[in-house]
Amino acid sequence: MTEADWGAVDAYIGQRLLAPDAALDAALAANRAAGLPSIDVSPPQGKFLHVLARATGAKTILEIGTLGGYSTIWLARALPGDGQVVTLEYAPAHADVARSNLAAAGLAGKVDLRVGAALDLLPALAAEGRSFDFVFIDADKENNAAYLDWALKLARVGATVIVDNVVRKGAILDATNLRPDVEGTRRFFDYAAEEKRWTATALQTVGAKGWDGFAIGVVEERASP
């Protein structure tokens, strides 16, 4: 099968299992209009995150990497009435688009969007005594090992941690590929393999976003921040 076939299957899944959604469609359109990179999760992947967050009963979610808020909408909709997403975005322009999208979706009150480098913002969450039931990491791949370390400091025991884009079209196996995102992904796997605070696996994915994958794990032991 080709990538075109993968995309067609994603479209089929969307037609059968995802209801038409004006707010999500509008968010993607706003992202395009603002010139944001087209790196959002696909609709089936967004629904996957939503279902997992609901299945685990998450009330507090940490998202590292907001972009235009498409995945944030999926996650926020999974929360109970008193739940909250804390989402971190490096680029102020992206955060402005995300705020608008979240407001249009009626979710501004459920989302605490913080702007800045995640590795600067995460210690502040620890200082506030924050704890999370679900963590989604989808930011710059160069820092994924460090993001996982912080996720394990901030997530409660039993929390779910998901890391996106861990296969990179198989580039992780190509020793000659020294792109920063690929090297960062290898560092993530090295760190994740030795980390005893969680139990995890990774799954390859194909679809409208090409060939990639998720790592997913459950926190076994919370570390001190």
C-alpha positions, 0 to 999 in steps of 0.5 A: 500500500502507498501513503495515498492508501493510508490517507484514504483509510484515515478518511474512511475511518473518519467518515465512519467513526468521527461525526462532523465537527465544525469547531475542529474543522474551523481550528484546522482552517484557522491554523492554515490561514495563520500559516502554522505548520501542518503538523497537527495530529490527524482526526483519528489520532485526535479521537484516539487521544480523546478516547484514551483520556476518557478511558483513564478517567483523566481530570488533569492533562498536561500537553507539551506542544499546543500549536494551534490547539487542535489536539488540545480541543480533543483532550479538553473535551475528554475532561469532566466538568471540573477538569483542566488541560495545561498546555505549553506553547513556545511560539506566541503567534501559535498560542494566539491562534490556539486561544482563538480556536479554544474560545471558538470551541467553547473551551477557554475555561478548561484550558490553561495555556502557558507561553514559553520554552517548555523546559522553563515552564515545567519547573513552575508547574512543579513549584505549584505542586501540580499533578497530572493524570494524563500527559501528551508530549508533542513538541520539538523532538530534540528535547523529548528525553527531558520532557519525559523526565518532567512528565514523570515528575509531574504525573501521578502514579498510574498516569498515562504518558504519550509521546508522539512522532517516535518513528520518523518514517523509520529514520531512527534506524538509519545511523547516517541520519543525524537530523536533530529530531532523529537524534533527539528521538534516539535519545528519547528511546535510550532514556525511556529504555532505562527509566524505571518510573514507567512501563511503556511500549511504542506502536508504529502508525500509518495514515494521513500523517505518513509513517510514524508512531506513538510511545505510550506508558503508565507511571509506576513511581513518581519522582521528586521534582 
